[in-house]
Amino acid sequence: NTLESIGASAFLLSGITDMVVPEGVTEIKKWTFARCPELKCVILPEGLISIGEEAFSQSKVTFVDFNNVQYVGNSAFASCPELTDVKLNNVKETGTSSFASCRRWKNSFKNIVIC
């Protein structure tokens, strides 16, 4: 059996610092890694398609390479004060405020790379 999704709030408020999301996961549900104040590094699998609402909000993630992700939910990376670089690659839709209050961008999306 292969893990296909990581459930809502699975790591909410935890002290994790990094995470390798296993191959086979196609969906990260809402609030999965939200409010993890020490989370800096997450490696997303090639097959990930969807990132849910507030999935990484209020974490310290610095860089995101979305690989094959097609959907980024509402406020998925909101209030991530260390986020500076994003590669959207195959993203087709982002929700409302997906990257709101990412202070390092200083309200500029100049560092987003669309491949």
C-alpha positions in Angstrom: 0.0 0.0 0.0 1.2 3.5 -0.9 0.5 6.6 1.1 -1.6 8.9 -1.3 -2.4 11.9 0.9 -1.3 13.5 4.2 -4.4 14.2 6.3 -5.7 17.6 7.5 -3.8 18.9 10.5 -1.5 15.9 10.6 1.5 17.9 11.8 -0.3 21.1 12.9 1.6 22.9 15.7 4.3 20.3 15.8 8.0 21.0 16.3 9.2 19.3 13.1 12.1 21.1 11.3 12.1 19.3 8.0 10.0 16.8 6.0 10.5 14.6 3.0 7.0 13.9 1.6 7.2 10.4 0.3 6.8 9.5 -3.4 3.2 8.4 -4.1 1.6 11.3 -2.1 -0.6 13.3 -4.5 -2.3 15.5 -2.0 -1.4 17.5 1.1 -4.6 18.4 2.9 -5.5 21.6 4.7 -3.5 22.7 7.7 -1.1 19.7 7.4 2.0 21.6 8.3 0.4 24.8 9.5 1.8 26.7 12.5 5.0 24.7 12.6 7.3 27.5 13.7 10.5 25.5 13.1 9.6 23.9 9.7 12.2 25.2 7.2 12.7 22.5 4.6 10.1 20.4 2.9 10.9 18.2 -0.1 7.8 17.6 -2.3 7.5 14.5 -4.5 7.3 14.7 -8.2 3.7 13.2 -8.1 2.2 15.8 -5.8 -0.8 17.4 -7.4 -2.6 19.5 -4.7 -1.6 21.5 -1.7 -4.6 22.3 0.6 -5.8 25.4 2.4 -3.2 26.8 4.9 -1.1 23.7 4.5 2.2 25.5 5.3 0.9 28.7 6.7 2.9 30.3 9.5 6.0 28.0 8.9 9.5 29.1 8.1 9.8 27.5 4.7 12.2 29.4 2.6 11.9 28.0 -0.9 9.2 26.0 -2.7 9.6 24.0 -6.0 6.2 22.9 -6.9 7.3 20.3 -9.5 4.0 19.0 -10.9 1.6 20.6 -8.4 -1.4 22.0 -10.2 -3.4 23.5 -7.3 -2.3 25.6 -4.4 -5.1 26.2 -1.8 -6.2 29.4 -0.1 -3.5 30.8 2.2 -1.4 27.7 1.7 1.8 29.6 2.4 0.4 32.7 4.1 2.5 34.3 6.8 5.6 32.4 5.9 8.1 35.1 7.0 11.2 33.4 5.5 9.7 32.4 2.1 11.8 34.1 -0.6 11.7 31.9 -3.8 9.0 30.0 -5.5 9.0 27.9 -8.7 5.4 27.5 -9.8 6.3 25.1 -12.7 2.9 23.4 -13.6 0.6 25.3 -11.2 -2.7 26.0 -12.9 -4.6 27.5 -10.0 -3.9 29.2 -6.7 -6.5 30.0 -4.1 -7.1 33.4 -2.4 -4.1 34.8 -0.5 -1.9 31.7 -1.2 1.2 33.7 -0.5 -0.2 36.6 1.7 2.0 38.2 4.3 5.3 36.6 3.1 7.4 39.5 4.4 10.6 38.7 2.6 8.9 39.4 -0.7 8.0 42.9 0.6 4.7 42.7 -1.3 6.5 41.8 -4.5 6.3 38.7 -6.6 9.6 39.3 -8.4 11.1 36.1 -7.1 8.4 33.8 -8.4 9.7 31.7 -11.3 7.2 30.2 -13.7 8.9 27.5 -15.8 
